[in-house]
Amino acid sequence: MTTSSSTHAIDQVIQSRHSVRAFLDQPVHVNMIKEILAVAARAPSGTNTQPWKVYVVTEQKRQDIVQQVCDAQKDINTHPSLSADHQETFAYYPQTWKSPYIDRRRQNGWALYGLLDIQRGEKDKMAAQQLRNFKFFDAPVGLFFTVDQSMGVGAKMDIAMFMQNIMLAAKARGLDTCPQAAWNHFHSIILPLLGADEDEELVCGMALGYADPKAQVNQLETPREAVEDFAHFLAK
């Protein structure tokens, strides 16, 4: 079987995409963002419902959201009981973890902290790194994805495919991204600042910009399981 140059190009974009956690202070032109979104909108959706809505925040709007959410997270760090006031509307992670998923999660966490020279028990450093999430890791563009609350769980699957298209289209244009479910806890702060309707539910956030090539944290390479470990080929 032969492969074309376009196959190699697509494979390269997919395999080189990763979550970037340090961005340059370099603006992204709005026309490029629109181009990326237009391409990404070719994502499949059940019966072509196209359930996604995306808010693109930059400059002052981005800063307003960053400031308010960071303040809320700092309050939680000081008074943990306040976390009860900021609950996500749907469970992204399981209530009870089991292997092999908890093992992969722990491996990812300690690999990240290792690059950042954060040792086990250094809570202040961990809290500071957590706050980086709510600064979009310094990316100049933030994206928030919402869905109408009347839609089913399949709509979130559709939005996930739309988001993947955005990340790949961005990578193909020299940009990088970081999808961030961490924002979901602060939907009550974020949605009003976005001017979202009352029937909208926050699904995810995303940082978008130019990766800082000198940042150690961007050297993190997360492993993937071999095809033989997750795929079952059945012929009979």
Backbone as CSV, one residue per row, in Angstrom:
resi,resn,N_x,N_y,N_z,CA_x,CA_y,CA_z,C_x,C_y,C_z
1,MET,0.848,-1.197,0.000,0.000,0.000,0.000,0.882,1.244,0.000
2,THR,0.595,2.162,-0.925,1.353,3.412,-0.985,0.573,4.525,-0.314
3,THR,1.276,5.497,0.188,0.636,6.639,0.835,1.027,7.913,0.109
4,SER,0.100,8.848,0.051,0.332,10.102,-0.649,0.975,11.124,0.281
5,SER,1.434,12.220,-0.310,2.026,13.291,0.493,0.995,13.902,1.425
6,SER,-0.265,13.946,0.974,-1.314,14.504,1.828,-1.550,13.616,3.044
7,THR,-1.412,12.299,2.867,-1.550,11.388,4.006,-0.483,11.675,5.046
8,HIS,0.745,11.828,4.592,1.842,12.122,5.511,1.614,13.463,6.212
9,ALA,1.113,14.443,5.468,0.891,15.764,6.054,-0.177,15.700,7.140
10,ILE,-1.257,14.984,6.864,-2.332,14.861,7.857,-1.835,14.107,9.081
11,ASP,-1.128,13.010,8.850,-0.591,12.236,9.971,0.343,13.086,10.824
12,GLN,1.154,13.900,10.185,2.102,14.742,10.906,1.388,15.757,11.789
13,VAL,0.332,16.355,11.268,-0.441,17.321,12.057,-1.057,16.641,13.271
14,ILE,-1.652,15.468,13.057,-2.291,14.751,14.168,-1.259,14.345,15.213
15,GLN,-0.139,13.782,14.773,0.850,13.263,15.707,1.643,14.363,16.410
16,SER,1.715,15.541,15.815,2.476,16.624,16.436,1.619,17.481,17.366
17,ARG,0.306,17.325,17.292,-0.558,18.097,18.186,-0.390,17.623,19.619
18,HIS,-0.246,18.551,20.536,-0.229,18.220,21.953,-0.699,19.439,22.735
19,SER,-1.015,19.232,23.992,-1.491,20.332,24.823,-0.322,21.217,25.227
20,VAL,-0.374,22.470,24.826,0.682,23.440,25.114,0.305,24.238,26.356
21,ARG,1.262,24.414,27.257,0.990,25.090,28.529,1.874,26.311,28.745
22,ALA,2.406,26.848,27.651,3.158,28.108,27.704,3.125,28.709,26.301
23,PHE,2.596,29.930,26.216,2.419,30.586,24.923,3.191,31.901,24.873
24,LEU,3.508,32.315,23.657,4.162,33.598,23.438,3.146,34.733,23.477
25,ASP,3.616,35.911,23.807,2.775,37.109,23.774,2.736,37.625,22.330
26,GLN,2.088,36.860,21.487,2.015,37.164,20.059,0.563,37.045,19.616
27,PRO,-0.022,38.114,19.121,-1.440,38.078,18.765,-1.733,37.139,17.604
28,VAL,-2.964,36.671,17.566,-3.452,35.839,16.468,-4.486,36.656,15.713
29,HIS,-4.304,36.813,14.426,-5.215,37.653,13.635,-6.606,37.035,13.609
30,VAL,-7.617,37.869,13.747,-8.993,37.390,13.808,-9.384,36.642,12.546
31,ASN,-8.844,37.017,11.406,-9.185,36.319,10.166,-8.687,34.874,10.183
32,MET,-7.539,34.640,10.838,-7.044,33.269,10.951,-7.953,32.453,11.858
33,ILE,-8.434,33.074,12.937,-9.346,32.370,13.843,-10.631,32.004,13.107
34,LYS,-11.166,32.929,12.327,-12.377,32.655,11.559,-12.154,31.527,10.555
35,GLU,-10.987,31.528,9.931,-10.652,30.488,8.956,-10.614,29.119,9.629
36,ILE,-9.993,29.063,10.795,-9.911,27.813,11.549,-11.309,27.318,11.922
37,LEU,-12.144,28.220,12.389,-13.495,27.833,12.797,-14.327,27.363,11.611
38,ALA,-14.139,28.007,10.464,-14.887,27.617,9.270,-14.505,26.206,8.835
39,VAL,-13.222,25.892,8.874,-12.764,24.549,8.530,-13.282,23.537,9.551
40,ALA,-13.165,23.884,10.828,-13.565,22.976,11.905,-15.048,22.665,11.886
41,ALA,-15.842,23.577,11.369,-17.295,23.397,11.346,-17.739,22.263,10.429
42,ARG,-16.798,21.679,9.667,-17.115,20.493,8.875,-17.149,19.238,9.733
43,ALA,-16.990,19.379,11.027,-17.076,18.230,11.935,-18.447,17.583,11.826
44,PRO,-18.505,16.269,11.985,-19.804,15.589,11.941,-20.615,15.877,13.190
45,SER,-21.921,15.814,13.053,-22.817,15.935,14.211,-24.080,15.151,13.917
46,GLY,-24.672,14.599,14.956,-25.860,13.781,14.795,-26.969,14.504,14.047
47,THR,-27.421,13.943,12.928,-28.447,14.523,12.055,-28.152,15.976,11.693
48,ASN,-26.856,16.299,11.646,-26.390,17.639,11.267,-26.939,18.746,12.173
49,THR,-27.071,18.448,13.454,-27.585,19.449,14.397,-26.594,20.583,14.640
50,GLN,-25.293,20.310,14.437,-24.266,21.328,14.664,-24.524,22.073,15.985
51,PRO,-24.455,21.357,17.098,-24.903,21.924,18.376,-23.934,22.877,19.041
52,TRP,-22.779,23.101,18.428,-21.756,23.914,19.077,-22.016,25.414,18.967
53,LYS,-21.620,26.097,20.005,-21.481,27.551,19.976,-20.129,27.854,20.606
54,VAL,-19.385,28.770,20.006,-18.053,29.071,20.513,-17.909,30.569,20.707
55,TYR,-17.357,30.944,21.851,-17.076,32.344,22.164,-15.555,32.538,22.112
56,VAL,-15.112,33.487,21.332,-13.688,33.786,21.188,-13.394,35.040,22.001
57,VAL,-12.540,34.922,23.004,-12.253,36.062,23.884,-10.795,36.475,23.744
58,THR,-10.588,37.768,23.587,-9.250,38.348,23.486,-9.229,39.650,24.277
59,GLU,-8.071,40.230,24.418,-7.871,41.556,24.990,-8.634,41.739,26.314
60,GLN,-9.452,42.789,26.430,-10.045,43.119,27.713,-11.037,42.064,28.194
61,LYS,-11.823,41.500,27.280,-12.783,40.468,27.690,-12.050,39.258,28.241
62,ARG,-10.973,38.883,27.589,-10.168,37.779,28.081,-9.642,38.103,29.475
63,GLN,-9.127,39.319,29.666,-8.558,39.704,30.950,-9.611,39.734,32.052
64,ASP,-10.818,40.178,31.730,-11.901,40.215,32.730,-12.204,38.808,33.242
65,ILE,-12.277,37.861,32.309,-12.566,36.478,32.696,-11.425,35.902,33.508
66,VAL,-10.205,36.119,33.047,-9.019,35.626,33.768,-8.996,36.169,35.191
67,GLN,-9.237,37.455,35.349,-9.162,38.077,36.664,-10.203,37.512,37.617
68,GLN,-11.432,37.419,37.155,-12.509,36.972,38.044,-12.378,35.496,38.419
69,VAL,-11.985,34.676,37.455,-11.850,33.248,37.755,-10.620,32.996,38.623
70,CYS,-9.530,33.696,38.364,-8.343,33.551,39.214,-8.640,33.981,40.644
71,ASP,-9.389,35.055,40.806,-9.762,35.506,42.149,-10.590,34.439,42.860
72,ALA,-11.514,33.832,42.126,-12.357,32.790,42.722,-11.523,31.574,43.115
73,GLN,-10.579,31.191,42.278,-9.738,30.036,42.589,-8.828,30.327,43.780
74,LYS,-8.315,31.545,43.864,-7.489,31.919,45.013,-8.304,31.864,46.299
75,ASP,-9.555,32.288,46.242,-10.423,32.215,47.422,-10.629,30.760,47.844
76,ILE,-10.786,29.871,46.856,-10.957,28.448,47.154,-9.690,27.881,47.779
77,ASN,-8.543,28.304,47.274,-7.281,27.822,47.840,-7.149,28.209,49.312
78,THR,-7.672,29.389,49.654,-7.614,29.857,51.042,-8.717,29.234,51.888
79,HIS,-9.898,29.102,51.295,-11.055,28.542,52.001,-11.663,27.427,51.143
80,PRO,-11.170,26.198,51.263,-11.602,25.086,50.408,-13.103,24.843,50.381
81,SER,-13.801,25.216,51.432,-15.254,24.991,51.465,-15.975,25.771,50.373
82,LEU,-15.343,26.823,49.861,-15.967,27.640,48.813,-16.072,26.890,47.489
83,SER,-15.380,25.771,47.357,-15.455,25.000,46.120,-16.871,24.495,45.863
84,ALA,-17.662,24.398,46.951,-19.049,23.960,46.799,-19.871,24.947,45.976
85,ASP,-19.414,26.189,45.911,-20.121,27.216,45.137,-19.768,27.162,43.655
86,HIS,-18.807,26.325,43.306,-18.342,26.273,41.921,-18.236,24.813,41.476
87,GLN,-19.385,24.257,41.109,-19.434,22.869,40.673,-19.742,22.796,39.181
88,GLU,-19.058,21.902,38.475,-19.338,21.714,37.061,-20.742,21.136,36.888
89,THR,-21.339,21.385,35.728,-22.715,20.944,35.493,-22.800,19.513,35.007
90,PHE,-21.694,18.943,34.586,-21.668,17.524,34.228,-20.317,16.958,34.636
91,ALA,-20.299,15.673,34.941,-19.071,15.043,35.436,-18.158,14.686,34.271
92,TYR,-17.025,15.382,34.186,-16.042,15.054,33.152,-15.248,13.813,33.569
93,TYR,-14.919,13.735,34.841,-14.155,12.605,35.350,-15.043,11.724,36.230
94,PRO,-14.664,10.452,36.425,-15.471,9.548,37.259,-15.365,9.898,38.742
95,GLN,-16.389,9.553,39.484,-16.336,9.761,40.933,-15.358,8.792,41.586
96,THR,-15.289,7.593,41.046,-14.362,6.580,41.562,-13.445,6.134,40.437
97,TRP,-12.155,6.283,40.671,-11.168,5.932,39.647,-10.753,4.468,39.777
98,LYS,-10.369,3.863,38.645,-9.832,2.511,38.664,-8.737,2.407,37.608
99,SER,-7.934,1.358,37.725,-6.879,1.105,36.745,-7.514,0.644,35.422
100,PRO,-6.907,0.986,34.303,-5.600,1.638,34.146,-5.682,3.157,34.085
101,TYR,-6.901,3.706,34.223,-7.108,5.140,33.981,-6.453,6.001,35.056
102,ILE,-6.576,5.582,36.324,-5.961,6.349,37.398,-4.438,6.308,37.275
103,ASP,-3.904,5.189,36.776,-2.451,5.072,36.621,-1.946,6.032,35.550
104,ARG,-2.667,6.133,34.442,-2.278,7.055,33.375,-2.405,8.501,33.839
105,ARG,-3.440,8.770,34.606,-3.644,10.135,35.127,-2.476,10.537,36.030
106,ARG,-2.101,9.636,36.934,-0.997,9.930,37.848,0.316,10.088,37.092
107,GLN,0.542,9.223,36.123,1.762,9.319,35.329,1.843,10.661,34.619
108,ASN,0.725,11.106,34.083,0.683,12.388,33.382,0.966,13.546,34.338
109,GLY,0.327,13.498,35.498,0.499,14.569,36.470,1.931,14.700,36.950
110,TRP,2.552,13.583,37.288,3.911,13.653,37.825,4.931,13.934,36.737
111,ALA,4.631,13.541,35.497,5.524,13.899,34.393,5.520,15.412,34.190
112,LEU,4.322,16.005,34.285,4.204,17.456,34.148,4.919,18.164,35.287
113,TYR,4.662,17.735,36.513,5.300,18.374,37.669,6.814,18.177,37.650
114,GLY,7.248,17.034,37.112,8.676,16.791,37.028,9.367,17.809,36.137
115,LEU,8.744,18.123,35.000,9.305,19.126,34.099,9.342,20.501,34.756
116,LEU,8.367,20.757,35.618,8.259,22.050,36.274,9.017,22.099,37.599
117,ASP,9.673,20.983,37.951,10.425,20.887,39.203,9.521,21.139,40.411
118,ILE,8.341,20.557,40.361,7.407,20.622,41.487,7.420,19.260,42.167
119,GLN,7.800,19.244,43.416,7.915,17.999,44.153,6.618,17.673,44.890
120,ARG,6.452,16.400,45.183,5.273,15.954,45.928,5.157,16.728,47.248
121,GLY,3.991,17.271,47.503,3.753,17.999,48.741,3.967,19.498,48.655
122,GLU,4.510,19.991,47.533,4.733,21.432,47.384,3.430,22.094,46.915
123,LYS,2.538,22.281,47.867,1.178,22.719,47.550,1.132,24.122,46.945
124,ASP,1.997,25.002,47.400,1.986,26.370,46.864,2.357,26.376,45.381
125,LYS,3.361,25.579,45.022,3.760,25.498,43.623,2.655,24.857,42.779
126,MET,2.000,23.857,43.338,0.908,23.197,42.625,-0.243,24.164,42.399
127,ALA,-0.549,24.962,43.419,-1.637,25.935,43.300,-1.298,26.989,42.256
128,ALA,-0.038,27.402,42.209,0.384,28.398,41.226,0.264,27.850,39.810
129,GLN,0.623,26.577,39.632,0.500,25.970,38.310,-0.966,25.805,37.921
130,GLN,-1.815,25.504,38.907,-3.251,25.393,38.631,-3.804,26.714,38.130
131,LEU,-3.342,27.815,38.713,-3.804,29.129,38.278,-3.410,29.434,36.839
132,ARG,-2.333,28.807,36.368,-1.923,29.015,34.982,-3.032,28.602,34.021
133,ASN,-3.820,27.588,34.403,-4.973,27.196,33.589,-5.879,28.387,33.332
134,PHE,-6.122,29.150,34.386,-7.100,30.228,34.320,-6.503,31.534,33.803
135,LYS,-5.292,31.428,33.284,-4.670,32.526,32.546,-4.458,32.112,31.093
136,PHE,-5.112,31.010,30.717,-4.941,30.437,29.373,-3.465,30.152,29.073
137,PHE,-2.688,29.923,30.114,-1.244,29.694,29.950,-0.598,30.820,29.130
138,ASP,-1.139,32.023,29.304,-0.669,33.246,28.632,-1.019,33.306,27.145
139,ALA,-1.812,32.386,26.649,-2.255,32.459,25.254,-3.111,33.708,25.066
140,PRO,-2.998,34.396,23.942,-3.756,35.629,23.721,-5.224,35.401,23.386
141,VAL,-5.563,34.154,23.039,-6.935,33.843,22.634,-7.493,32.730,23.506
142,GLY,-8.700,32.951,24.004,-9.411,31.917,24.731,-10.686,31.568,23.995
143,LEU,-11.022,30.291,23.962,-12.261,29.829,23.343,-13.107,29.137,24.409
144,PHE,-14.387,29.417,24.389,-15.316,28.723,25.271,-16.411,28.091,24.424
145,PHE,-16.682,26.824,24.694,-17.654,26.067,23.924,-18.884,25.800,24.789
146,THR,-20.034,26.100,24.249,-21.272,25.877,24.991,-22.250,25.069,24.142
147,VAL,-23.241,24.517,24.819,-24.279,23.741,24.146,-25.613,24.089,24.791
148,ASP,-26.677,24.012,24.029,-28.013,24.222,24.571,-28.324,23.095,25.551
149,GLN,-28.835,23.429,26.716,-29.096,22.442,27.758,-30.133,21.402,27.354
150,SER,-30.911,21.710,26.335,-31.933,20.763,25.900,-31.349,19.589,25.125
151,MET,-30.096,19.728,24.676,-29.481,18.683,23.858,-28.991,17.533,24.737
152,GLY,-28.867,16.368,24.124,-28.432,15.179,24.846,-26.922,15.057,24.908
153,VAL,-26.464,13.933,25.487,-25.029,13.726,25.654,-24.321,13.628,24.306
154,GLY,-25.054,13.191,23.275,-24.447,13.095,21.949,-23.952,14.433,21.439
155,ALA,-24.604,15.528,21.853,-24.183,16.854,21.414,-22.792,17.190,21.934
156,LYS,-22.476,16.719,23.135,-21.128,16.941,23.675,-20.097,16.149,22.884
157,MET,-20.481,14.972,22.385,-19.587,14.203,21.518,-19.341,14.977,20.222
158,ASP,-20.405,15.585,19.691,-20.265,16.388,18.467,-19.312,17.563,18.701
159,ILE,-19.471,18.228,19.833,-18.614,19.374,20.145,-17.162,18.932,20.317
160,ALA,-16.958,17.751,20.885,-15.593,17.232,21.034,-14.927,17.055,19.666
161,MET,-15.696,16.572,18.682,-15.131,16.409,17.335,-14.861,17.765,16.700
162,PHE,-15.729,18.726,16.954,-15.529,20.095,16.470,-14.253,20.679,17.076
163,MET,-14.056,20.456,18.363,-12.860,20.950,19.044,-11.595,20.295,18.484
164,GLN,-11.669,19.004,18.228,-10.507,18.330,17.649,-10.159,18.929,16.288
165,ASN,-11.164,19.229,15.489,-10.916,19.875,14.202,-10.223,21.221,14.380
166,ILE,-10.665,21.980,15.380,-10.036,23.279,15.651,-8.564,23.091,15.990
167,MET,-8.276,22.129,16.851,-6.897,21.919,17.282,-6.000,21.503,16.115
168,LEU,-6.541,20.675,15.227,-5.741,20.225,14.085,-5.591,21.330,13.046
169,ALA,-6.675,22.063,12.790,-6.588,23.174,11.831,-5.636,24.250,12.341
170,ALA,-5.636,24.474,13.657,-4.714,25.446,14.243,-3.268,24.966,14.091
171,LYS,-3.030,23.689,14.383,-1.678,23.137,14.288,-1.156,23.236,12.864
172,ALA,-2.016,22.999,11.889,-1.611,23.065,10.489,-1.211,24.477,10.083
173,ARG,-1.630,25.479,10.865,-1.331,26.880,10.574,-0.248,27.448,11.489
174,GLY,0.441,26.575,12.199,1.538,27.023,13.046,1.123,27.472,14.433
175,LEU,-0.122,27.222,14.799,-0.632,27.579,16.121,-0.725,26.340,16.993
176,ASP,-0.851,26.562,18.291,-1.033,25.450,19.217,-2.210,25.742,20.142
177,THR,-2.624,24.712,20.856,-3.836,24.795,21.673,-3.671,23.997,22.956
178,CYS,-4.603,24.223,23.867,-4.725,23.378,25.051,-6.197,23.333,25.443
179,PRO,-6.866,22.202,25.237,-8.253,22.083,25.684,-8.286,22.036,27.208
180,GLN,-9.259,22.729,27.821,-9.249,22.894,29.273,-10.640,22.712,29.870
181,ALA,-10.850,21.557,30.467,-12.102,21.319,31.179,-12.110,22.016,32.536
182,ALA,-10.947,22.486,32.979,-10.837,23.128,34.295,-11.769,24.325,34.436
183,TRP,-12.064,25.000,33.320,-12.936,26.174,33.370,-14.370,25.821,33.773
184,ASN,-14.771,24.577,33.570,-16.176,24.211,33.742,-16.706,24.502,35.141
185,HIS,-15.823,24.417,36.139,-16.259,24.676,37.518,-16.731,26.123,37.699
186,PHE,-16.287,27.007,36.844,-16.580,28.434,37.018,-17.565,28.958,35.976
187,HIS,-18.458,28.080,35.540,-19.447,28.481,34.526,-20.327,29.629,34.993
188,SER,-20.600,29.689,36.293,-21.483,30.751,36.800,-20.828,32.126,36.697
189,ILE,-19.507,32.168,36.649,-18.778,33.423,36.441,-18.625,33.701,34.950
190,ILE,-18.270,32.667,34.205,-17.892,32.832,32.803,-19.082,33.135,31.901
191,LEU,-20.157,32.376,32.024,-21.265,32.512,31.078,-21.880,33.917,31.067
192,PRO,-22.106,34.540,32.232,-22.612,35.921,32.191,-21.631,36.887,31.519
193,LEU,-20.338,36.691,31.733,-19.347,37.564,31.102,-19.328,37.387,29.584
194,LEU,-19.714,36.202,29.126,-19.786,35.943,27.692,-21.078,36.478,27.081
195,GLY,-22.050,36.789,27.933,-23.357,37.182,27.418,-24.149,35.999,26.910
196,ALA,-23.850,34.811,27.456,-24.524,33.593,27.024,-25.967,33.581,27.494
197,ASP,-26.814,32.870,26.752,-28.208,32.725,27.136,-28.336,31.808,28.347
198,GLU,-29.465,31.895,29.032,-29.668,31.104,30.244,-29.716,29.612,29.973
199,ASP,-30.048,29.230,28.738,-30.152,27.805,28.424,-28.848,27.215,27.888
200,GLU,-27.748,27.956,27.984,-26.465,27.448,27.515,-25.684,26.821,28.662
201,GLU,-25.008,25.730,28.348,-24.162,25.014,29.302,-22.722,25.060,28.808
202,LEU,-21.798,25.361,29.701,-20.386,25.386,29.343,-19.864,23.955,29.218
203,VAL,-19.225,23.658,28.094,-18.706,22.323,27.830,-17.199,22.246,28.045
204,CYS,-16.479,23.276,27.603,-15.024,23.251,27.713,-14.454,24.609,27.347
205,GLY,-13.226,24.856,27.743,-12.478,26.023,27.301,-11.267,25.571,26.510
206,MET,-10.601,26.511,25.869,-9.399,26.166,25.097,-8.507,27.388,24.956
207,ALA,-7.213,27.185,25.143,-6.219,28.223,24.891,-5.724,28.082,23.463
208,LEU,-5.505,29.224,22.797,-5.061,29.215,21.402,-4.011,30.301,21.199
209,GLY,-2.900,29.923,20.593,-1.854,30.910,20.340,-0.610,30.251,19.783
210,TYR,0.494,30.980,19.869,1.783,30.474,19.397,2.567,29.930,20.587
211,ALA,2.976,28.674,20.494,3.696,28.038,21.595,5.034,28.711,21.844
212,ASP,5.409,28.774,23.114,6.737,29.265,23.488,7.716,28.103,23.325
213,PRO,8.589,28.148,22.310,9.481,27.005,22.050,10.542,26.806,23.127
214,LYS,10.757,27.811,23.966,11.797,27.720,24.998,11.247,27.217,26.339
215,ALA,9.944,27.118,26.460,9.342,26.718,27.733,9.513,25.219,27.967
216,GLN,10.084,24.875,29.086,10.342,23.469,29.399,9.055,22.658,29.439
217,VAL,7.975,23.273,29.929,6.720,22.544,30.078,6.191,22.044,28.742
218,ASN,6.541,22.715,27.661,6.059,22.302,26.345,6.817,21.112,25.777
219,GLN,7.787,20.612,26.530,8.516,19.419,26.100,7.822,18.135,26.551
220,LEU,6.743,18.268,27.304,6.023,17.088,27.797,5.457,16.285,26.631
221,GLU,5.776,15.020,26.595,5.243,14.111,25.590,4.459,13.016,26.312
222,THR,3.167,13.025,26.137,2.337,12.017,26.790,2.329,10.741,25.965
223,PRO,2.525,9.589,26.613,2.570,8.320,25.875,1.191,7.889,25.396
224,ARG,1.168,7.030,24.403,-0.074,6.450,23.895,0.046,4.932,23.903
225,GLU,-1.056,4.284,24.186,-1.083,2.828,24.190,-0.952,2.296,22.759
226,ALA,-0.380,1.122,22.635,-0.247,0.489,21.328,-1.622,0.063,20.819
227,VAL,-1.770,0.044,19.514,-3.046,-0.354,18.904,-3.499,-1.710,19.432
228,GLU,-2.555,-2.629,19.585,-2.901,-3.978,20.040,-3.498,-3.989,21.435
229,ASP,-3.250,-2.926,22.206,-3.748,-2.879,23.580,-5.176,-2.353,23.690
230,PHE,-5.655,-1.646,22.660,-7.013,-1.097,22.783,-7.957,-1.482,21.654
231,ALA,-7.425,-2.052,20.581,-8.267,-2.390,19.436,-8.506,-3.904,19.368
232,HIS,-9.719,-4.277,19.029,-10.105,-5.683,18.874,-10.614,-5.899,17.468
233,PHE,-9.927,-6.711,16.709,-10.286,-6.967,15.321,-11.049,-8.289,15.263
234,LEU,-12.312,-8.213,14.888,-13.188,-9.371,14.893,-13.645,-9.680,13.471
235,ALA,-13.390,-10.885,13.034,-13.778,-11.281,11.680,-14.804,-12.405,11.664
236,LYS,-15.007,-13.045,12.815,-15.969,-14.157,12.868,-16.936,-13.954,14.009
